[in-house]
Amino acid sequence: MSRLVVSLFCVFLLLPELALVGFFSAGVVLSSPTAAPRDVDLVVVLGGGPDRYPRGRDLVLAGYSKRLLLISPSASERKDVQSRLPGTELVVDDTPRNTWDEAQVVRAHMQAGGWHTALVVSDPPHLLRVAYAWSSAFRGTDLSYTLVSSKPLWWPGWRWWSGWRWWRDPRAAAFVDSEVLKLGYYLLRYPFGFEPAWIADQVRNDN
């Protein structure tokens, strides 16, 4: 039996194990871009999840920045900023339709405001797609950002998200399934981090 045949046979035998590793580690991979917060010019809370704003508010309260940018916040979140974050400069933008748009819009705000650093808050399984979109949008600029994970809770003391046990919780499992599909879509739609001209004017609504 040739060496090539033996190698192919070994790979075939390992496929189920590799598939299992990929399955169980999917949550860890998706949430891997998160980092520790640092002092910045701006805290950005991405739209789309109820756990994101509380994390961004806590970062402002902890003194990481006195400036907060909210993407499509709810009325209650805007009111909370007024009551709990006095003295904070609030920027609101309701225009982004998806993660890719958010990166473009925040870059424009930062360049217009003369801000160079940001903490970007989103949910753990969303962070890999955020990293792809933001690295593309910020390429070639002097702007920098740090991705910070929200702290998802079902109720006090019970977190629905675990990077290694995502498959045990229905909400986390649905989130991971969705993000894997959307990340694949981004890799095809925005190859190498660029938006092809032929789709630049299409409506984007995949957040």
Secondary structure, DSSP 8 states (H G I E B T S, - for coil): --HHHHHHHHHHHHHHHHHHHHHHHHHHHHHTT-------SEEEE-SS-TTHHHHHHHHHHTTS-SEEEEES--HHHHHHHHHH-TT-EEEEE----SHHHHHHHHHHHHHHHT--EEEEEE-GGGHHHHHHHHHHHTTTSS-EEEEEE----SBTTB-S--TTTGGGSHHHHHHHHHHHHHHHHHHHHSGGG---GGGTTS-----
